[in-house]
Amino acid sequence: MRLDQHLEGVHQIENQIAILSSMPTTPTATTAKLVDPAMAYPNMGAVGSITKLRSSAMSDLIVFALATDLTRVFSFMFTCSACHGNYADAGLDPVTFHEDYGHRKSPKGADYATKGFATGVQYAMTNFNNTLAAMMNCADGAGNLLDNSVVYATSCTSESQTHSGDDYPVLVAGKAGGKLKTDQHIRQVSAPPGTLGAPTETTCPRCLTRC
């Protein structure tokens, strides 16, 4: 077992070296522009705040870095896990989203909190869509940046009130240069990672580490 883990680690390092060696030594020509977020989004809010403008600023930086081959990998957390920040930018009360809406503890009642939670989810997913749209609108080769990428998105839980992991939500965007079939909704059954029917939240990251 330990030998298998060691060989797996060696294989991952070899793949990473091969990918790095194939990358250009100078940035790729692109129409993507590097924008100073403070100038483009002066009202994006303080560090740590949750706003559409801060998300847009991050999206701009991601697109520029990918388009110019400054990186092939990025991580973007719209909020931290179990976020206690507020979604006032979405029109909700300036209170902890986690407790008042996620756990339905708003003093205004459970129905109010449930509707607000749905608003918060739609707000987060709209910002995620804006990031994908920014990638799609950036030309890359014969297609666009999103077509040539794989974006793996998920949440810290599947259900906010119990922190359940059942029916764990995963969204995979992009076509990986034509290697992925898109426009699918797949409801997986329980199975060990790496096998047919295995949960996407474990299988997909394992595949990405082998790329």
N, C-alpha and C positions, 0 to 999 in steps of 0.2 A: 504493500500500500504506500509506504513512504517513498519507495523507488518510483512508483507511478506518479506521485505528486512531484517528485524532483524532475522527472522527464517532462512532465507537463509544463513545469516552470521554465525549463530549458527551451522547450518548443515555443513558448510565448515570447521569450527573449529573442530567439532567432527570427521569429516573424516580425517583431518590432524593429530589429536591426535591418531586415530586408526592406521594410517599408521606409525607414529613414533614409536608406541608401538610394532609394528610387525617387526621393523628393528632390526637386530642383534646389540648387544652391542660391538662387536669387528669386525674389518674389515673382509670381506669374503676372503677366500683363492682364489688367482687368479694368473695367469701368467703375468698379467699386471705389467710393471716396471715403477717406478717413475723416470723420467729423468729430469736432470737439464737443462732447456731450454737454458741457457747461454752457457752450455758446448756442448749440442747437436746441437744448431743452432747459432754458434757464429756470423754469418753474417746475422742475421734475421732483422737487422735494428733497428733504435731508437724507443722508445715508441711512439705510434701514427702513425708510418709508416705502409703502407699497403703492405705486402709482403707475398709470399707463405710460407716462412720459419716461420714467426710469426704466421700464421694460423696453420701451422703444430705443432708448440710448444703448442698452445692453445688446439689443438685436443688431443695431448698426455696427457695433464693435465686433460681434460674432461674424456677421456677413463679411466685413472687411478682412478679418483674420483668415477666414476660410478661403475667400476668393483670391487672396494673395499668397496662399500656401504658408502663411506664418504658423498655422497649426492645421492639423487634420482632426482634432478632437476638441470638444468643448463641453463644459458642464454649466448649466444655467438653472439655479434654484429660484423660482419665482417668489417663494417664501420659504422660510426654514420649516423643518418638520414640526408638527404640533404648534403652528404659528399662533402667537398671541398678539400679533400686530392687528391693526384695524384696516377695514376695507372702506374707509370713508370716501376714497376716490371712486368707489363703485356706487356711492349714494347710500351706503349703510351707516349705522350709528358708529361714532368713533370709540368703539369698545373692542375688547378682545374677540376676534372672530372665532377663535377656537372654542371658548367657553359659551359666549352668548348665542352664537349661531350654530357652531359645530355640535355642541352638546345641548343645544336648545334651552339654555339657562337664562335667556333674556327676560328681564322683568316684565316685558311687554307680552309674554306668553309664547307657548310652543308653536302656534300657527304662524305668528309673526316671525319667530326665529327660523322656522322651516322655509318660509318664503325668502327670508334674507339669505339663508344658506344657499338656496338655489341661485339667487342673484350673484353671490360670491363665486360659486362654481362657474357660472356663465362668464363672469368677469375674468377669472383666471384663464379659462379656455379661450376667450377672445384675445387676450394678450398672447397666448401661445400661438394662436392662428396668425397673429400679426408677425411673429417671428418667422413662421413658416412662409408667409407671404413675402417677407423681405428677402428670404433665401430664393424663393421662386422667381422674384423679379430681378435677380442678379444673374446675368448671362454667364454661362460656364461651358466652354467648349461648344458642342453643337446643341446643347440644351441649357439648363439652368442649374444653379447651385443646389437646389432642393432635389432635382432629379438625380444628381450625382452624389447624394449624401444619404445617410440613414440617421434619423432623429428618433431616439428612444425616449419616450416620456411616460411618467407614471406619478403616483401619489404615495404618501407615506402610509396610508391605510386605504382600505376599500370602502369603509363605512365609518363616518365620523363619531357617532355616538358610542359605539362599542370598540372602536379601533380594530375591527375585524379584518382578517386577511382573506376572507372568502370572496370569490368573484373579483379578484384583484384587478384593478383597471390598468391596462397597458395600451399605449397608442404608439404605433410605429409609422413614421412619415418618411417620405422620400423613396427613391427607386434603386439606390445603390448602383447607379450607372446601368440600370436595366436588369439588375439581378433579382429584384423583388417585385412580386405582383402586388399591385395596390388595389384600392377600392374594395376591401374585404372587411367583413366583421366575423371574427372567429370566437366562438364560445368553447373554451378548452375544458376537457375533463381532467380529473386528477390523475397524475402519473409521475413517476420519478423524473428528475431533470435529465434532459438529453434523450428521452425516449419519445415515441410517437404519442401525441396527446399531452406532453408535458406542459406545465404552465409556462406561458410566454415570459413572465417576469424573471424566470430562472434560465430558460433556454436561450433567449435572445442575447442577454449579456455574455453567456458562455460562448456563443457563436462570434460575437464581436471581438472577444479577446483572442480568437483564433485567426482573425483577418490580417 
